Amino acid sequence: MLMKKLAVFFLIFLPSICTAGTVIDGVRTWPAPDNTRLVFDIDQPVDYKLFTLSKPERLVIDFKNTRLTKPLSAPAQQATIIKEIRSSQRNKNDLRVVIDLEGHPKYKSFLLTPYENYGHRLVIDLYHEASSAEQKVFKKSVPEPAQ
C-alpha cells in the first residue's frame, strides 16, 4: 500500500519538480559614469539569449525554463539609460524580459556563481554612448604620440 502511495506521489509531483527551472528573484540596477549594470538574482545558472531591437531601442533577454517569483521592479531613478523593464511568459516554460533603452548602448553579459551573501546572478553591463561633444573633448585631451 505504501509503495502505491509513493508511486502516485512521484507520478503527480515529479514532473512539476523537474520542470520548475530557474527562478528570478529580482533585478537590481547600478548607474556608473560610463555604464549601467543590471543584476538578475537567480537560483541557479540559466540558459539565456540576448539581442537588441530598434525603433524604439530595446534589449531583449530570453530565459529558457525560467519564471519570476514577483514582478520586476522599475529601474533606479539614476539609471538614465534604462527607461523601463517589463516581462512576459513566452510559453509555459520560458520568460522574456524587455528593457526599453535610451540611445544605442553596447552591452556585455556574464553569469556569476554564488559569493558570500549573493547567490547565482546574471550581470548585464550597458555601456553609455558618449555624445559627439564628449568624444571631441576626449580626443583633444589625449596627446598625439611622438614620432
C-alpha positions as CSV (number, residue, x, y, z in Angstrom):
1,M,0.0,0.0,0.0
2,L,2.8,2.4,0.9
3,M,4.5,1.7,-2.4
4,K,1.4,2.6,-4.4
5,K,1.1,5.9,-2.5
6,L,4.7,6.7,-3.2
7,A,4.3,5.8,-6.8
8,V,1.2,8.1,-7.1
9,F,3.0,10.9,-5.3
10,F,6.0,10.7,-7.7
11,L,3.8,10.5,-10.8
12,I,1.9,13.6,-9.8
13,F,4.6,15.8,-8.3
14,L,7.8,14.7,-10.1
15,P,7.0,16.3,-13.5
16,S,6.3,19.7,-11.8
17,I,9.5,19.4,-9.8
18,C,11.6,18.6,-12.9
19,T,10.2,21.4,-15.0
20,A,10.4,24.1,-12.2
21,G,13.5,25.5,-13.9
22,T,15.3,28.7,-12.9
23,V,13.7,31.3,-10.7
24,I,14.4,35.0,-10.9
25,D,14.1,36.6,-7.5
26,G,14.5,40.2,-8.7
27,V,16.7,42.7,-10.7
28,R,18.9,45.4,-9.4
29,T,20.4,48.4,-11.3
30,W,23.6,50.4,-10.6
31,P,24.4,53.5,-12.6
32,A,28.0,54.5,-13.1
33,P,29.6,57.3,-15.2
34,D,30.3,55.0,-18.2
35,N,27.8,52.2,-17.8
36,T,24.7,50.9,-16.1
37,R,24.8,47.4,-14.5
38,L,21.7,45.2,-14.3
39,V,21.9,42.2,-12.0
40,F,19.3,39.4,-12.1
41,D,19.2,37.4,-8.9
42,I,18.7,33.7,-10.0
43,D,18.6,30.5,-8.0
44,Q,20.8,28.5,-10.4
45,P,22.7,29.0,-13.7
46,V,20.4,29.9,-16.5
47,D,20.3,29.4,-20.3
48,Y,19.6,32.8,-21.9
49,K,19.9,34.7,-25.2
50,L,20.4,38.5,-25.6
51,F,19.5,40.6,-28.6
52,T,18.6,44.2,-29.5
53,L,15.6,45.7,-31.3
54,S,15.4,49.2,-32.8
55,K,12.8,51.9,-33.1
56,P,12.4,52.1,-30.1
57,E,15.7,50.8,-28.8
58,R,15.3,47.7,-26.6
59,L,17.4,44.9,-25.2
60,V,15.6,41.6,-25.1
61,I,16.6,38.7,-22.8
62,D,15.0,35.3,-23.5
63,F,15.4,33.0,-20.5
64,K,14.9,29.3,-21.0
65,N,12.8,27.3,-18.5
66,T,12.6,30.3,-16.1
67,R,9.9,32.1,-14.1
68,L,9.6,35.1,-11.8
69,T,8.8,35.0,-8.1
70,K,7.5,38.6,-8.3
71,P,7.1,41.3,-10.9
72,L,10.3,43.1,-11.9
73,S,10.8,46.4,-10.2
74,A,11.2,49.7,-12.1
75,P,14.8,50.8,-12.6
76,A,16.5,53.2,-10.2
77,Q,15.9,56.8,-10.9
78,Q,19.6,57.3,-11.6
79,A,19.7,54.6,-14.3
80,T,19.1,57.1,-17.1
81,I,19.9,54.7,-19.9
82,I,17.0,52.4,-18.8
83,K,13.5,53.7,-19.4
84,E,11.5,50.6,-18.4
85,I,11.8,46.9,-17.7
86,R,8.9,44.5,-18.5
87,S,8.5,40.8,-18.8
88,S,6.1,38.1,-20.0
89,Q,5.9,34.3,-20.2
90,R,6.6,33.2,-23.8
91,N,5.2,29.8,-23.3
92,K,4.7,27.6,-20.3
93,N,8.4,27.5,-19.5
94,D,10.3,30.4,-21.0
95,L,10.4,34.1,-19.9
96,R,11.1,37.2,-22.0
97,V,12.4,40.4,-20.4
98,V,12.4,43.6,-22.4
99,I,14.5,46.6,-21.4
100,D,13.5,49.9,-23.1
101,L,16.7,51.9,-23.6
102,E,17.8,55.5,-24.2
103,G,20.2,55.6,-27.1
104,H,22.1,52.7,-28.6
105,P,24.3,51.2,-25.8
106,K,26.7,48.3,-26.3
107,Y,26.3,45.5,-23.8
108,K,28.1,42.7,-22.2
109,S,26.7,39.8,-20.1
110,F,28.1,37.1,-17.9
111,L,27.0,34.7,-15.2
112,L,28.3,34.8,-11.6
113,T,28.4,31.9,-9.2
114,P,27.4,32.4,-5.5
115,Y,29.7,34.5,-3.4
116,E,29.2,35.4,0.3
117,N,25.6,36.7,0.7
118,Y,24.8,36.6,-3.0
119,G,23.5,33.6,-5.0
120,H,23.8,33.0,-8.7
121,R,23.5,36.1,-10.8
122,L,23.2,37.2,-14.4
123,V,25.0,40.5,-14.9
124,I,24.4,42.8,-17.9
125,D,26.5,45.9,-18.4
126,L,25.1,48.6,-20.7
127,Y,27.8,51.0,-21.9
128,H,26.7,54.5,-22.4
129,E,27.3,56.2,-25.7
130,A,29.5,59.3,-25.5
131,S,28.0,62.3,-27.2
132,S,29.9,63.9,-30.1
133,A,30.9,66.8,-27.8
134,E,32.3,64.4,-25.2
135,Q,34.2,62.5,-27.9
136,K,35.8,65.8,-29.2
137,V,36.9,66.7,-25.6
138,F,38.4,63.2,-25.2
139,K,40.2,63.4,-28.5
140,K,41.7,66.8,-27.6
141,S,42.8,65.7,-24.2
142,V,44.8,62.7,-25.5
143,P,48.2,63.7,-26.7
144,E,49.4,62.6,-30.1
145,P,52.2,60.1,-30.0
146,A,55.7,61.5,-30.6
147,Q,57.3,60.5,-33.9
